[in-house]
Amino acid sequence: MTPAHTNRIALAAVISATLALGLFATIFRGPLDGGSVAAAAADRTGSRSLQGLLTDPLGAMSHPARVSEAAPTDRLLSPCRHNRREQLVTVSIEQQHAWACAGKRTVLSTPVTTGAETRHGSATPRGSFAVQALTPNTTLRPSRGGSFHVRYWIPFRFGEWGFHDASWQKIPFGSPKFAMHGSHGCVHVPLRAMRQLFHFVHPGTTVRIH
């Protein structure tokens, strides 16, 4: 008997065994829901195995099934997990990201744009501050000139630096281009996230920028 005949006989035996198992599962399927679900799963598994044998008999027997990889975790870990305050807003200049914390719970995580560090006098101040006020629909007139209408304004230092939306911003929020094309020193926040932040904080809420 040639090797080719041997392979065909072995393949026929495997197919017959698979069909027999599927028929057995169909006849003796249990009455309980759990048994039905298990039997249905066995039927589907048997059908897939049989299909693989028919379409690629050698590949189906020689290659293991692929396992889906888990989605990568978020590279930005929330600092809220270490927070002990009732409320906290923290900003990472390096990551161009901000988080609002209620205790250890993260209520807001958003990309932001901070001050253009390569432009003299435009770097966002680092340190620990506190929310001073909450002002909707106002026009900002920084000491360096210009006027900017914003929907939400949350100052945290001398009334000069704060959080606000920035409809005029050209670069994406979170972009590393902030060093040259960032703000005049404030923290720019996307409008939707800014609205959420405005309704979360209150005067006195701690703001940490690092």
VOZA-998078 format. One record per residue: x, y, z of N, C-alpha, C in turn; residue number from 1. Coordinates in steps of 0.2 Angstrom, whole numbers, padded with zeros to 4 digits. Layout:
<pts>
n.X;n.Y;n.Z;ca.X;ca.Y;ca.Z;c.X;c.Y;c.Z;resi
X;Y;Z;X;Y;Z;X;Y;Z;NUM
...
</pts>
This chain:
<pts>
n.X;n.Y;n.Z;ca.X;ca.Y;ca.Z;c.X;c.Y;c.Z;resi
0004;-0006;0000;0000;0000;0000;0005;0006;0000;1
0003;0011;-0004;0007;0017;-0005;0006;0022;0000;2
0010;0027;0002;0009;0032;0007;0003;0036;0005;3
0001;0037;-0001;-0004;0041;-0003;-0011;0038;-0001;4
-0011;0031;-0002;-0017;0027;0000;-0018;0027;0008;5
-0012;0027;0011;-0012;0027;0019;-0015;0034;0021;6
-0013;0039;0018;-0015;0046;0020;-0023;0047;0019;7
-0025;0044;0013;-0032;0045;0011;-0037;0041;0016;8
-0034;0035;0018;-0038;0030;0023;-0038;0034;0030;9
-0033;0037;0032;-0032;0040;0038;-0037;0046;0038;10
-0037;0050;0033;-0042;0056;0032;-0049;0053;0033;11
-0051;0048;0029;-0058;0046;0029;-0060;0044;0036;12
-0055;0040;0040;-0057;0038;0047;-0058;0044;0051;13
-0054;0050;0050;-0055;0056;0055;-0062;0059;0053;14
-0063;0059;0047;-0070;0062;0045;-0076;0058;0047;15
-0075;0052;0047;-0081;0048;0049;-0081;0048;0057;16
-0076;0049;0060;-0076;0049;0068;-0079;0056;0069;17
-0078;0061;0066;-0080;0068;0067;-0088;0068;0066;18
-0090;0065;0060;-0097;0065;0059;-0101;0061;0064;19
-0098;0056;0066;-0101;0051;0072;-0102;0055;0078;20
-0097;0059;0080;-0097;0063;0086;-0103;0068;0086;21
-0103;0072;0080;-0108;0077;0079;-0115;0073;0079;22
-0116;0067;0076;-0123;0064;0077;-0124;0062;0084;23
-0119;0060;0088;-0120;0058;0095;-0123;0064;0099;24
-0119;0069;0098;-0121;0075;0102;-0128;0078;0100;25
-0130;0077;0094;-0137;0079;0092;-0142;0074;0095;26
-0141;0068;0095;-0146;0063;0098;-0147;0063;0105;27
-0141;0064;0109;-0141;0063;0116;-0140;0070;0120;28
-0142;0075;0116;-0142;0082;0119;-0146;0082;0125;29
-0143;0085;0131;-0147;0085;0137;-0153;0090;0137;30
-0158;0089;0142;-0164;0094;0142;-0162;0100;0145;31
-0157;0101;0149;-0156;0107;0152;-0153;0112;0148;32
-0153;0119;0149;-0151;0124;0145;-0143;0123;0145;33
-0140;0122;0150;-0133;0121;0150;-0131;0116;0146;34
-0134;0110;0146;-0132;0104;0141;-0133;0106;0134;35
-0139;0110;0133;-0140;0112;0126;-0135;0117;0123;36
-0133;0121;0127;-0128;0126;0125;-0121;0122;0124;37
-0119;0118;0128;-0113;0114;0127;-0113;0110;0121;38
-0119;0107;0120;-0120;0102;0114;-0120;0107;0108;39
-0123;0113;0108;-0123;0117;0102;-0115;0119;0101;40
-0112;0121;0106;-0105;0123;0105;-0101;0117;0102;41
-0102;0111;0104;-0099;0105;0102;-0100;0104;0094;42
-0107;0105;0092;-0109;0105;0085;-0105;0109;0081;43
-0104;0116;0084;-0101;0121;0080;-0094;0119;0079;44
-0091;0117;0085;-0084;0115;0085;-0082;0110;0080;45
-0087;0105;0080;-0086;0099;0075;-0087;0101;0068;46
-0092;0106;0067;-0093;0108;0060;-0086;0112;0057;47
-0083;0116;0062;-0078;0120;0060;-0072;0115;0058;48
-0071;0110;0063;-0066;0105;0062;-0066;0101;0055;49
-0073;0099;0054;-0074;0096;0048;-0073;0100;0042;50
-0075;0106;0042;-0074;0111;0036;-0066;0112;0035;51
-0062;0112;0041;-0055;0113;0040;-0052;0107;0037;52
-0054;0101;0039;-0052;0095;0036;-0053;0094;0029;53
-0059;0096;0027;-0061;0095;0020;-0057;0100;0015;54
-0056;0106;0018;-0053;0112;0013;-0046;0111;0014;55
-0043;0109;0020;-0036;0109;0020;-0034;0104;0025;56
-0034;0097;0023;-0034;0092;0027;-0027;0091;0031;57
-0021;0093;0027;-0015;0093;0031;-0014;0099;0035;58
-0016;0105;0033;-0015;0111;0037;-0019;0110;0043;59
-0026;0108;0043;-0030;0107;0049;-0027;0103;0054;60
-0023;0098;0052;-0020;0093;0057;-0014;0095;0060;61
-0010;0100;0056;-0003;0101;0058;-0002;0108;0061;62
-0008;0113;0060;-0007;0119;0063;-0012;0120;0069;63
-0010;0123;0075;-0015;0124;0080;-0019;0130;0079;64
-0025;0130;0082;-0029;0136;0081;-0026;0142;0084;65
-0027;0148;0081;-0024;0155;0083;-0028;0157;0089;66
-0025;0160;0093;-0028;0163;0099;-0028;0171;0098;67
-0034;0174;0099;-0034;0182;0098;-0030;0185;0103;68
-0026;0190;0101;-0022;0194;0106;-0027;0199;0110;69
-0025;0200;0116;-0029;0205;0120;-0027;0212;0117;70
-0032;0217;0118;-0031;0224;0116;-0025;0227;0120;71
-0021;0231;0118;-0016;0234;0122;-0019;0238;0127;72
-0016;0239;0133;-0018;0243;0138;-0017;0250;0137;73
-0020;0255;0140;-0019;0262;0139;-0012;0263;0142;74
-0008;0267;0137;-0001;0268;0140;-0001;0274;0145;75
-0007;0277;0146;-0007;0283;0151;-0011;0280;0157;76
-0008;0279;0162;-0011;0277;0168;-0013;0283;0172;77
-0019;0282;0174;-0022;0288;0178;-0019;0289;0185;78
-0017;0295;0187;-0014;0296;0193;-0020;0296;0199;79
-0026;0296;0197;-0031;0295;0202;-0031;0289;0206;80
-0027;0284;0204;-0027;0278;0208;-0023;0279;0214;81
-0019;0285;0215;-0015;0286;0221;-0018;0292;0224;82
-0024;0295;0222;-0026;0301;0225;-0030;0300;0231;83
-0029;0305;0236;-0032;0304;0243;-0037;0310;0244;84
-0037;0315;0239;-0042;0321;0240;-0049;0319;0237;85
-0053;0323;0240;-0060;0322;0237;-0061;0324;0230;86
-0057;0329;0228;-0057;0331;0221;-0049;0333;0219;87
-0047;0332;0213;-0041;0333;0211;-0041;0334;0203;88
-0037;0339;0200;-0036;0339;0193;-0029;0339;0192;89
-0026;0335;0188;-0019;0334;0187;-0017;0335;0180;90
-0012;0338;0178;-0010;0339;0171;-0003;0337;0170;91
-0001;0333;0165;0005;0331;0164;0007;0334;0157;92
0012;0339;0158;0015;0343;0152;0018;0338;0148;93
0022;0333;0150;0026;0329;0146;0021;0324;0142;94
0016;0322;0145;0011;0318;0141;0005;0322;0138;95
0005;0328;0139;0000;0332;0136;-0007;0329;0138;96
-0008;0328;0144;-0015;0325;0146;-0017;0327;0153;97
-0023;0327;0154;-0026;0329;0161;-0031;0324;0163;98
-0031;0324;0170;-0036;0319;0173;-0040;0323;0178;99
-0046;0321;0179;-0050;0324;0185;-0052;0318;0189;100
-0051;0319;0196;-0051;0313;0200;-0057;0315;0206;101
-0061;0310;0207;-0065;0310;0213;-0063;0305;0217;102
-0059;0306;0222;-0055;0301;0226;-0051;0297;0221;103
-0051;0291;0221;-0047;0287;0217;-0051;0285;0210;104
-0056;0288;0209;-0060;0287;0203;-0059;0292;0198;105
-0057;0290;0192;-0056;0294;0186;-0063;0296;0183;106
-0064;0303;0184;-0071;0305;0181;-0069;0308;0174;107
-0063;0310;0172;-0062;0313;0166;-0054;0312;0164;108
-0053;0310;0158;-0046;0309;0156;-0046;0311;0149;109
-0042;0316;0147;-0043;0320;0141;-0036;0322;0139;110
-0034;0322;0132;-0028;0326;0130;-0029;0333;0130;111
-0024;0337;0131;-0024;0344;0132;-0018;0347;0128;112
-0018;0354;0128;-0012;0357;0125;-0010;0363;0130;113
-0004;0362;0132;-0001;0367;0137;0003;0372;0134;114
0006;0377;0137;0010;0382;0135;0016;0380;0130;115
0017;0385;0125;0023;0384;0120;0029;0385;0124;116
0033;0380;0126;0039;0381;0130;0044;0384;0127;117
0045;0384;0120;0050;0387;0116;0049;0395;0115;118
0043;0397;0117;0041;0404;0116;0042;0408;0123;119
0046;0413;0123;0047;0416;0130;0041;0418;0134;120
0040;0416;0140;0035;0418;0144;0028;0414;0143;121
0028;0409;0139;0022;0405;0137;0022;0398;0140;122
0027;0396;0144;0026;0390;0147;0021;0390;0153;123
0018;0384;0153;0012;0383;0158;0016;0382;0165;124
0014;0386;0170;0017;0385;0177;0016;0378;0180;125
0021;0376;0183;0021;0369;0186;0020;0370;0194;126
0017;0366;0197;0016;0366;0204;0009;0364;0206;127
0007;0366;0212;0001;0365;0215;-0003;0371;0216;128
-0009;0371;0213;-0013;0377;0213;-0020;0375;0216;129
-0025;0380;0215;-0032;0379;0217;-0037;0382;0212;130
-0042;0379;0210;-0047;0383;0206;-0049;0389;0210;131
-0049;0395;0206;-0051;0401;0209;-0058;0403;0207;132
-0061;0401;0201;-0068;0403;0199;-0070;0399;0194;133
-0076;0400;0192;-0079;0396;0186;-0083;0401;0182;134
-0081;0403;0176;-0084;0408;0172;-0086;0406;0166;135
-0093;0406;0164;-0095;0404;0157;-0095;0409;0152;136
-0094;0408;0146;-0095;0413;0141;-0092;0420;0142;137
-0085;0420;0142;-0081;0426;0143;-0076;0427;0138;138
-0073;0433;0138;-0068;0435;0133;-0061;0436;0138;139
-0056;0432;0136;-0050;0432;0139;-0045;0437;0136;140
-0042;0442;0140;-0038;0447;0138;-0031;0446;0141;141
-0027;0442;0139;-0021;0441;0143;-0016;0447;0143;142
-0012;0448;0148;-0007;0454;0148;-0003;0454;0142;143
-0002;0449;0139;0003;0449;0133;-0001;0452;0126;144
-0007;0453;0127;-0011;0456;0122;-0016;0450;0118;145
-0021;0453;0115;-0025;0449;0111;-0032;0448;0115;146
-0037;0445;0112;-0043;0443;0116;-0046;0437;0113;147
-0048;0433;0117;-0050;0426;0115;-0057;0424;0119;148
-0062;0423;0115;-0069;0421;0118;-0069;0414;0119;149
-0071;0412;0125;-0071;0405;0127;-0078;0403;0130;150
-0080;0397;0130;-0086;0395;0133;-0086;0394;0140;151
-0080;0391;0142;-0079;0390;0149;-0072;0392;0151;152
-0071;0395;0157;-0065;0398;0160;-0064;0396;0167;153
-0059;0392;0169;-0057;0390;0175;-0050;0392;0177;154
-0050;0398;0180;-0043;0401;0182;-0040;0397;0188;155
-0034;0396;0189;-0031;0393;0194;-0025;0396;0197;156
-0022;0402;0194;-0017;0405;0196;-0017;0413;0194;157
-0018;0417;0199;-0018;0424;0198;-0023;0427;0193;158
-0028;0423;0191;-0033;0425;0186;-0030;0425;0179;159
-0024;0423;0179;-0020;0424;0172;-0019;0417;0169;160
-0019;0412;0173;-0018;0405;0170;-0024;0401;0172;161
-0026;0397;0168;-0032;0392;0169;-0033;0387;0164;162
-0039;0384;0164;-0041;0379;0159;-0047;0383;0155;163
-0047;0382;0149;-0052;0384;0144;-0052;0381;0138;164
-0058;0381;0134;-0058;0378;0128;-0054;0383;0123;165
-0053;0380;0117;-0049;0384;0112;-0051;0383;0105;166
-0056;0386;0103;-0059;0384;0096;-0054;0386;0090;167
-0049;0391;0092;-0045;0393;0087;-0038;0389;0086;168
-0037;0384;0091;-0031;0380;0091;-0030;0376;0084;169
-0024;0376;0081;-0023;0373;0075;-0020;0366;0076;170
-0016;0364;0081;-0014;0358;0082;-0018;0353;0086;171
-0018;0347;0085;-0022;0342;0089;-0021;0342;0096;172
-0026;0341;0100;-0025;0341;0108;-0020;0335;0109;173
-0015;0336;0113;-0011;0330;0115;-0005;0330;0110;174
-0004;0334;0105;0001;0334;0101;0008;0336;0104;175
0013;0333;0102;0020;0335;0104;0022;0342;0101;176
0018;0344;0097;0020;0351;0094;0018;0357;0098;177
0015;0355;0104;0014;0361;0109;0020;0365;0111;178
0026;0362;0110;0032;0366;0112;0033;0372;0108;179
0031;0372;0102;0031;0377;0098;0025;0381;0096;180
0019;0377;0096;0013;0379;0094;0007;0379;0099;181
0010;0378;0106;0005;0378;0111;0002;0385;0113;182
-0001;0385;0119;-0005;0390;0122;0000;0396;0124;183
-0003;0401;0127;0001;0407;0130;0003;0405;0137;184
0001;0399;0139;0002;0397;0146;-0004;0394;0149;185
-0010;0395;0147;-0016;0391;0149;-0016;0384;0147;186
-0020;0380;0150;-0021;0373;0148;-0027;0373;0143;187
-0026;0372;0137;-0032;0371;0132;-0035;0364;0133;188
-0042;0364;0133;-0045;0358;0134;-0051;0357;0128;189
-0051;0351;0125;-0057;0350;0121;-0064;0352;0124;190
-0068;0355;0119;-0074;0358;0122;-0078;0353;0126;191
-0079;0347;0123;-0084;0343;0127;-0080;0341;0134;192
-0074;0340;0134;-0071;0338;0140;-0071;0344;0145;193
-0070;0350;0142;-0070;0357;0146;-0077;0358;0149;194
-0082;0356;0146;-0089;0357;0149;-0089;0352;0155;195
-0087;0346;0154;-0087;0341;0159;-0083;0343;0165;196
-0077;0346;0164;-0073;0348;0169;-0076;0354;0173;197
-0079;0359;0169;-0082;0365;0172;-0088;0363;0177;198
-0091;0357;0175;-0097;0355;0180;-0095;0350;0185;199
-0088;0349;0185;-0086;0344;0190;-0082;0348;0196;200
-0078;0353;0194;-0074;0356;0200;-0078;0361;0203;201
-0075;0364;0208;-0078;0370;0212;-0072;0374;0215;202
-0073;0380;0216;-0068;0384;0219;-0064;0381;0225;203
-0058;0380;0225;-0054;0377;0230;-0051;0370;0228;204
-0054;0367;0222;-0052;0361;0220;-0044;0361;0218;205
-0040;0356;0220;-0033;0356;0219;-0032;0355;0212;206
-0027;0359;0210;-0024;0358;0203;-0017;0357;0203;207
-0014;0351;0200;-0007;0349;0200;-0005;0349;0193;208
0001;0352;0192;0003;0352;0185;0011;0351;0186;209
0013;0346;0182;0020;0343;0182;0022;0341;0175;210
</pts>
